Structures are given as C-alpha cells and as structure tokens.
C-alpha cells in the first residue's frame, strides 16, 4: 500500500525535506526497525538538483543515530561527488585498484594484503558491522534557474528523457553555439572560457570534455595564459614510504595565482579528495590554496608511478574536467567540448561521432543556468537515452509498489 506523508518534518543541513522525500526517509527507517528484513534495494532518482543527495545525507544520519556510526557506508563514484557528502570514493572505500581487470587474470591475495595499509584494513574490518550501503551517483546541485525557470526546467526534462529532440536542438543551438564547427580550435575554446568568466563575473566556470587529452590541453593552455604561472616538476627520491598512486598523465604541477585546483588525495580532516579551491600564492615548497573550509598551505607528498617514487603537490588544475569526474560539482557556466582529439578529420566527419548515452545531459546538468552553457561541436547532438535504463526504471516503478501513490 502507498505510504502516507509523515507529519514530523526532517531537517538536514538546515534544509527541510519535501513531503515526498520524508515519505522515502521514513520508509527506510521503518524497514530498518525490523532486523529480519531481507536485503532491499532502493533506487531514488530524479532530475539533477531535485534533492537526492540531501535525502541520502538524511538517511545516513538517521541510520547512524538508530543503529550506530558503523552501520551505514556512504560513498560516491567520483572524488568531487564524495567530498560533498562527507564520504570517500567507491575505490577508496572498498580499496579497489584503478584500471581494468583482464579476464582470466588471477588476483594475488597476498600481494593485495601486503600493499594495503593497516589504516585501510581497519576500515574494511569495521564494515562487518555495516547494514546499509548508500551510493550517491549524481550529487545535489544547488537551486538554480534550471529548476525555477519554466523554459529551462522543460529543456532539462527533455534532455533527461530524450523528448522533442528537434525543438531541444534548436534551443541549444540558439544559446550554446561558440563558432562554426569547422572553425573550432583550442584557442577559440580558451577565448570563450575567458569571455564567459567576464560575462558572468564568476570564476566558477568549467570546460567539460569526454577525454583526458582534451582536458589536459585546456588546463595547460588556460594556466599558461595567467600572469605568473609556475611549473613544479616532481622531486624524484628513491625509497619513499607510504606513497599514494599518481593518477595523472603529467607529473608536473602547474598553477598560477587565482587558478582553480582540485585536491587529489584525502589531505587532512578538512581537505578531502575532490575538494575544489583556488590558488592564492605559491613558493618553492608550498602552494597556498583557499578551499570552502579555509585557506591552507599544501605541501608535497610521496607518490609512486610504476617503480619510481617522488614528492609532488596533490593538486590538479580545475579549469577543465572530464564529464565523469565533474559529477557532484556545480558550476555557474560550462563549455562542453564533445570531440576527443583536436584532429580536424574528427570534426569533419562529425556525423559518425557517437556521444555517450546521456552524456550531454550529464554534462549540462552541472550548470546552474543553461544560458551560461556553450557546446562545441553543435552538429548531431547525441540526445538519446538508454532504453535499458528506461525499461529498468519502469520495472522498478511497477514492482516497488509500496512507495507509489
């Protein structure tokens, strides 16, 4: 039977949950009152900005209050998303290695146990007391024009569901075009980024792209255009201990005063992996960065890449991000670069290009205002959605009748 709306409000981070969110919250709490409950799998979905992450934080707090601090594991797939809910990434939480595991390849358990630190082993041991795993996939986007402006709300819904593609394309072409597709260059994208920061008066602008190569090129071009940009090469030292894995193509770190950066490790209790900030100043042995939690000096840490160990600052530039890594972030405006290389032939043959399913909506949903979004190239926008996802959501709506009105 459908759940009635509870009369007791739920407050989290100063925000009151909506009646529908309260309904889900109390449904979960009721299920966990019964220790004989068989495993349940619940999907809470909706448009970006509709409050799934706020609900997740409320559920986590309620479960920890009811069952203990170790009862609930919350995590997210990307660093930016995880730090916004005071959690860790899925890889960090479950001590997973980056990269694909080849079929038929054996995993050496002894090697794994030798590599894992005592601290992480203790965390894994504590998971034995956990009863709930919460995974936040796309984080809460602060209230914005996409939710309050009727036209933008309709456009967001159309992108999410793949509806009215001709009208959607016409709308996006009208407000998001940068240049003719064949005229696209890295320099034009850099110019558009600088123009968008001036027009909006905001430093919270980002370039999003599907490939690391495009992201690295844009980041390097933008930081090089800043006055006083500095390059910090790694300091190679043998025999360093407690090294973290280096996951960037370049070992050099480049920054300038004012440049956006992202922390790449859990630096301390305040600065987690994925925390975004801006550089205040830099000197030979430190980079001063302002995060939302305060301004601190970032020191070099020990890293390893292959068989080499070195000291380097745990920062990457944040002018540009891959679409995947940007999940959880909110920007005042974005520039979506759809090509994966700068090869002119790729743009010329753009009709054969395939956007990832839902990729354009995923990227555009990171912006507060669609008027401050740009797309290049504009031709053949991949606005389709996964039929498998639609079928699965339909099935869950049909089968999970307890929550239906």
C-alpha positions as CSV (number, residue, x, y, z in Angstrom):
1,X,0.0,0.0,0.0
2,X,1.2,3.5,-0.6
3,X,2.9,5.3,2.3
4,X,1.2,8.3,3.9
5,X,3.1,11.5,4.3
6,X,4.6,11.7,7.8
7,X,3.7,14.7,9.9
8,X,7.1,15.1,11.5
9,X,9.5,17.1,9.3
10,X,13.1,16.0,8.7
11,X,15.8,18.7,8.7
12,X,19.3,18.2,7.3
13,X,21.9,20.9,6.8
14,X,19.3,23.5,7.6
15,X,17.0,22.3,4.8
16,X,13.6,20.6,5.3
17,X,12.9,17.5,3.3
18,X,9.9,17.7,1.0
19,X,6.9,15.5,1.7
20,X,8.0,13.0,-0.9
21,X,11.5,12.9,0.5
22,X,10.1,12.4,4.0
23,X,8.0,9.6,2.7
24,X,11.1,7.7,1.5
25,X,13.1,8.6,4.6
26,X,10.5,7.1,7.0
27,X,10.0,4.1,4.7
28,X,13.7,3.3,5.0
29,X,13.7,3.9,8.8
30,X,10.7,1.6,9.2
31,X,12.4,-1.2,7.2
32,X,15.5,-1.0,9.4
33,X,13.4,-1.3,12.5
34,X,12.8,-4.9,11.5
35,X,16.0,-6.8,12.0
36,X,14.6,-9.7,10.0
37,X,14.2,-7.6,6.9
38,X,15.6,-9.4,3.9
39,X,18.0,-7.4,1.7
40,X,16.2,-4.5,0.0
41,X,17.5,-2.5,-3.0
42,X,16.1,1.1,-3.4
43,X,16.7,3.5,-6.2
44,X,15.9,7.1,-5.7
45,X,16.1,9.0,-9.0
46,X,15.2,12.4,-10.4
47,X,16.5,15.3,-12.3
48,X,19.8,16.8,-11.2
49,X,19.0,19.3,-8.4
50,X,15.9,17.6,-7.1
51,X,17.5,16.7,-3.8
52,X,18.6,13.0,-4.0
53,X,21.9,13.8,-2.2
54,X,20.1,15.7,0.6
55,X,17.8,12.8,1.1
56,X,20.8,10.4,1.2
57,X,22.5,12.5,3.9
58,X,19.3,12.5,5.9
59,X,19.0,8.7,5.6
60,X,22.6,8.2,6.6
61,X,22.3,10.4,9.7
62,X,19.0,8.7,10.7
63,X,20.5,5.2,10.3
64,X,23.7,6.1,12.2
65,X,21.6,7.6,15.1
66,X,19.4,4.5,15.1
67,X,22.0,1.7,14.6
68,X,25.4,3.2,15.3
69,X,28.1,5.1,13.4
70,X,29.4,1.9,11.7
71,X,26.0,0.8,10.5
72,X,26.0,2.8,7.3
73,X,28.5,3.2,4.5
74,X,28.0,6.1,2.1
75,X,30.1,6.6,-1.0
76,X,30.2,8.0,-4.5
77,X,31.9,7.2,-7.7
78,X,33.9,10.4,-8.1
79,X,36.1,12.4,-5.8
80,X,34.1,15.7,-6.2
81,X,30.8,13.9,-5.5
82,X,32.1,12.0,-2.5
83,X,33.6,15.0,-0.7
84,X,30.3,16.9,-1.0
85,X,28.6,14.2,1.1
86,X,31.5,13.9,3.6
87,X,32.4,10.4,2.2
88,X,35.1,8.7,0.1
89,X,35.1,7.4,-3.4
90,X,34.0,3.8,-4.1
91,X,37.6,2.9,-5.0
92,X,38.9,4.4,-1.7
93,X,36.1,3.0,0.4
94,X,36.4,-0.6,-0.8
95,X,40.2,-0.4,-1.6
96,X,39.8,-1.0,-5.3
97,X,42.6,-0.5,-7.8
98,X,42.2,1.7,-10.8
99,X,42.2,0.1,-14.2
100,X,40.5,-2.8,-15.9
101,X,41.0,-6.4,-14.7
102,X,41.7,-8.6,-17.6
103,X,39.5,-11.7,-18.0
104,X,41.3,-14.8,-16.7
105,X,43.9,-12.8,-14.8
106,X,44.5,-14.0,-11.3
107,X,44.4,-11.6,-8.4
108,X,47.2,-12.3,-5.9
109,X,45.6,-12.0,-2.4
110,X,48.9,-11.9,-0.6
111,X,50.1,-9.1,-2.8
112,X,46.9,-7.2,-2.1
113,X,47.3,-7.7,1.7
114,X,50.9,-6.6,1.6
115,X,50.0,-3.4,-0.2
116,X,47.0,-2.3,1.9
117,X,47.8,-0.1,4.9
118,X,46.8,-1.0,8.4
119,X,44.5,2.0,8.5
120,X,42.6,0.8,5.4
121,X,42.5,-2.7,6.8
122,X,40.9,-1.4,10.0
123,X,38.3,0.5,7.9
124,X,37.5,-2.7,6.0
125,X,37.2,-4.6,9.2
126,X,34.7,-2.1,10.6
127,X,32.5,-2.7,7.5
128,X,31.5,-6.0,9.1
129,X,29.1,-4.0,11.3
130,X,27.5,-2.2,8.4
131,X,24.0,-2.9,7.4
132,X,23.4,-0.3,4.7
133,X,25.4,0.9,1.7
134,X,24.3,4.3,0.2
135,X,25.8,5.2,-3.2
136,X,25.3,8.8,-4.5
137,X,25.7,8.8,-8.2
138,X,24.9,12.4,-9.2
139,X,25.1,14.9,-6.5
140,X,22.8,17.7,-5.3
141,X,23.0,20.8,-7.5
142,X,22.2,23.9,-5.6
143,X,18.8,25.6,-6.6
144,X,19.3,27.2,-9.9
145,X,17.4,28.6,-13.0
146,X,17.1,25.1,-14.4
147,X,14.6,24.4,-11.5
148,X,12.9,27.7,-11.2
149,X,12.7,29.0,-14.8
150,X,9.9,27.2,-16.7
151,X,11.7,27.1,-20.0
152,X,14.9,25.8,-18.6
153,X,13.0,23.3,-16.5
154,X,11.3,21.9,-19.6
155,X,14.6,21.8,-21.5
156,X,16.2,19.9,-18.7
157,X,13.4,17.4,-18.6
158,X,13.5,17.0,-22.4
159,X,17.3,16.3,-22.2
160,X,16.8,13.8,-19.4
161,X,14.1,11.8,-21.2
162,X,15.2,12.3,-24.8
163,X,11.9,14.1,-25.7
164,X,11.3,16.7,-28.5
165,X,14.8,16.4,-29.9
166,X,14.3,18.8,-32.8
167,X,13.0,21.6,-30.5
168,X,15.7,20.8,-28.0
169,X,18.4,21.1,-30.6
170,X,17.0,24.4,-31.9
171,X,17.0,25.8,-28.3
172,X,20.6,24.7,-27.5
173,X,21.9,25.9,-30.9
174,X,20.4,29.3,-30.2
175,X,22.1,29.9,-26.8
176,X,25.1,27.5,-26.7
177,X,26.9,27.9,-30.0
178,X,30.5,29.1,-29.9
179,X,31.5,29.1,-33.5
180,X,31.1,27.1,-36.7
181,X,32.1,23.5,-36.0
182,X,34.9,23.5,-38.6
183,X,36.3,26.7,-37.1
184,X,36.7,25.1,-33.7
185,X,40.2,25.3,-32.2
186,X,41.7,25.0,-28.7
187,X,42.4,28.8,-28.8
188,X,38.7,29.6,-29.5
189,X,37.6,27.5,-26.5
190,X,40.2,29.3,-24.3
191,X,38.8,32.6,-25.5
192,X,35.2,31.6,-24.8
193,X,36.2,30.5,-21.3
194,X,37.8,33.8,-20.6
195,X,34.8,35.7,-22.1
196,X,32.3,33.6,-20.1
197,X,34.1,34.4,-16.8
198,X,33.9,38.1,-17.7
199,X,30.2,38.0,-18.8
200,X,29.1,36.1,-15.7
201,X,31.5,37.8,-13.3
202,X,32.2,34.3,-11.9
203,X,35.4,32.3,-11.5
204,X,33.3,29.1,-11.2
205,X,33.3,28.3,-14.9
206,X,34.4,24.9,-16.3
207,X,35.2,23.2,-19.5
208,X,33.9,19.6,-19.6
209,X,35.1,17.0,-22.1
210,X,34.9,13.2,-22.6
211,X,38.7,12.7,-22.8
212,X,41.7,13.4,-20.6
213,X,43.7,14.6,-23.5
214,X,41.3,17.5,-24.2
215,X,41.1,18.3,-20.5
216,X,44.9,18.4,-20.0
217,X,45.3,20.6,-23.1
218,X,42.7,23.1,-22.0
219,X,44.0,23.2,-18.4
220,X,47.6,23.8,-19.6
221,X,46.5,26.5,-22.1
222,X,44.4,28.4,-19.5
223,X,47.0,28.3,-16.7
224,X,49.7,29.4,-19.2
225,X,47.7,32.5,-20.1
226,X,47.7,33.6,-16.4
227,X,50.3,36.1,-15.2
228,X,53.0,34.5,-13.0
229,X,52.2,30.8,-13.9
230,X,54.6,28.4,-12.3
231,X,55.6,24.8,-13.1
232,X,56.6,22.5,-10.3
233,X,58.4,19.3,-11.5
234,X,58.4,16.3,-9.3
235,X,61.3,15.7,-6.9
236,X,62.3,12.1,-7.5
237,X,63.6,10.3,-4.5
238,X,64.2,6.6,-4.0
239,X,62.8,4.6,-1.1
240,X,59.9,6.8,-0.2
241,X,57.3,5.1,2.0
242,X,53.5,5.4,2.3
243,X,53.3,6.6,-1.3
244,X,50.0,7.2,-2.9
245,X,49.4,6.3,-6.6
246,X,49.9,9.1,-9.1
247,X,46.9,9.1,-11.5
248,X,47.7,11.9,-13.8
249,X,49.4,11.8,-17.3
250,X,51.8,14.6,-16.3
251,X,54.0,14.5,-13.2
252,X,54.5,18.3,-13.3
253,X,52.0,20.5,-11.4
254,X,51.3,24.0,-13.0
255,X,49.5,26.7,-11.1
256,X,49.0,30.5,-11.1
257,X,47.5,32.9,-8.6
258,X,43.7,32.5,-8.9
259,X,43.8,29.3,-10.9
260,X,41.2,26.7,-9.8
261,X,42.6,23.4,-8.5
262,X,41.3,20.1,-7.2
263,X,42.9,18.1,-4.3
264,X,43.7,14.6,-5.5
265,X,44.1,12.9,-2.1
266,X,42.5,12.9,1.4
267,X,44.9,15.6,2.6
268,X,43.6,16.0,6.1
269,X,40.3,16.0,8.0
270,X,39.2,19.2,6.3
271,X,40.5,18.8,2.8
272,X,39.3,15.6,1.1
273,X,40.0,14.0,-2.3
274,X,37.9,16.1,-4.8
275,X,37.9,19.3,-2.7
276,X,37.9,22.3,-5.1
277,X,39.7,25.6,-4.4
278,X,41.6,28.5,-5.8
279,X,45.4,29.2,-5.6
280,X,46.2,32.2,-3.5
281,X,50.0,32.1,-3.9
282,X,52.9,29.7,-4.4
283,X,56.5,29.3,-3.4
284,X,59.2,26.7,-3.9
285,X,58.0,24.4,-1.1
286,X,54.3,25.1,-0.9
287,X,51.1,26.2,-2.7
288,X,48.6,28.3,-0.7
289,X,45.0,27.3,-1.6
290,X,41.7,28.6,-0.4
291,X,39.0,25.9,-0.1
292,X,35.5,26.2,1.3
293,X,36.8,25.0,4.6
294,X,39.6,27.6,4.8
295,X,43.0,28.6,3.4
296,X,45.9,26.3,3.9
297,X,49.5,25.6,2.7
298,X,49.6,22.4,0.6
299,X,52.9,20.5,1.0
300,X,54.4,17.9,-1.3
301,X,53.5,14.3,-0.5
302,X,55.1,11.0,-1.5
303,X,53.7,9.4,-4.7
304,X,54.6,6.5,-6.9
305,X,54.1,5.8,-10.6
306,X,55.3,2.4,-11.7
307,X,58.6,1.7,-10.0
308,X,59.5,5.4,-9.4
309,X,58.7,7.4,-6.3
310,X,58.7,11.1,-6.0
311,X,57.4,14.1,-4.0
312,X,54.7,16.3,-5.5
313,X,51.8,18.5,-4.7
314,X,48.5,16.6,-4.6
315,X,46.7,19.1,-6.9
316,X,45.4,19.1,-10.4
317,X,44.1,22.1,-12.4
318,X,40.4,22.7,-12.3
319,X,39.7,24.8,-15.4
320,X,38.6,21.7,-17.2
321,X,37.4,18.3,-16.1
322,X,36.3,15.1,-17.7
323,X,32.5,14.7,-17.7
324,X,32.8,11.7,-15.4
325,X,35.0,13.5,-12.9
326,X,32.7,16.5,-12.8
327,X,29.8,14.6,-11.3
328,X,28.9,16.2,-8.0
329,X,30.2,19.7,-8.9
330,X,28.1,22.7,-9.6
331,X,29.3,25.5,-12.0
332,X,27.9,28.9,-12.9
333,X,28.6,28.0,-16.5
334,X,30.2,25.3,-18.6
335,X,31.7,24.7,-22.0
336,X,31.1,21.2,-23.3
337,X,33.7,20.0,-25.8
338,X,32.4,16.9,-27.4
339,X,35.4,15.9,-29.5
340,X,38.1,13.6,-28.0
341,X,41.0,14.9,-30.0
342,X,42.0,18.1,-31.9
343,X,42.2,16.1,-35.2
344,X,40.5,18.2,-37.9
345,X,39.4,15.0,-39.6
346,X,37.4,14.0,-36.5
347,X,35.4,17.3,-36.7
348,X,34.9,17.0,-40.5
349,X,33.4,13.5,-40.1
350,X,31.3,14.5,-37.1
351,X,28.2,12.7,-38.3
352,X,29.9,9.5,-37.4
353,X,30.6,10.7,-33.8
354,X,28.7,9.0,-31.0
355,X,28.1,10.8,-27.7
356,X,27.9,8.5,-24.7
357,X,24.3,7.7,-23.8
358,X,23.1,10.5,-21.6
359,X,26.4,12.3,-21.8
360,X,25.2,15.7,-22.9
361,X,22.5,15.8,-20.2
362,X,25.1,14.6,-17.6
363,X,27.4,17.5,-18.6
364,X,24.8,20.2,-18.9
365,X,23.2,19.2,-15.6
366,X,26.3,20.5,-13.8
367,X,25.5,24.2,-14.7
368,X,23.2,26.4,-12.7
369,X,22.0,28.3,-15.7
370,X,21.7,26.9,-19.3
371,X,22.1,30.5,-20.6
372,X,25.7,30.3,-19.5
373,X,26.4,27.0,-21.3
374,X,28.3,26.5,-24.6
375,X,28.6,23.4,-26.8
376,X,31.1,22.6,-29.5
377,X,30.7,21.0,-32.0
378,X,26.9,21.6,-32.3
379,X,26.1,19.2,-35.0
380,X,24.5,15.8,-34.4
381,X,23.9,16.2,-30.7
382,X,23.5,12.8,-29.1
383,X,20.4,13.4,-27.1
384,X,19.2,9.8,-26.9
385,X,18.9,8.0,-23.6
386,X,19.4,4.4,-22.7
387,X,16.4,2.2,-23.4
388,X,17.6,-0.3,-20.9
389,X,17.6,2.4,-18.2
390,X,14.1,3.4,-19.1
391,X,12.9,-0.2,-19.0
392,X,14.5,-0.8,-15.6
393,X,13.0,2.3,-14.1
394,X,9.6,1.3,-15.4
395,X,10.1,-2.2,-13.9
396,X,11.1,-0.8,-10.6
397,X,8.1,1.5,-10.6
398,X,5.8,-1.5,-11.3
399,X,7.4,-3.8,-8.8
400,X,8.2,-1.4,-5.9
401,X,4.5,-0.6,-5.3
402,X,5.0,0.3,-1.7
403,X,6.3,3.8,-2.5
404,X,3.8,4.6,-5.2
405,X,0.9,7.0,-4.7
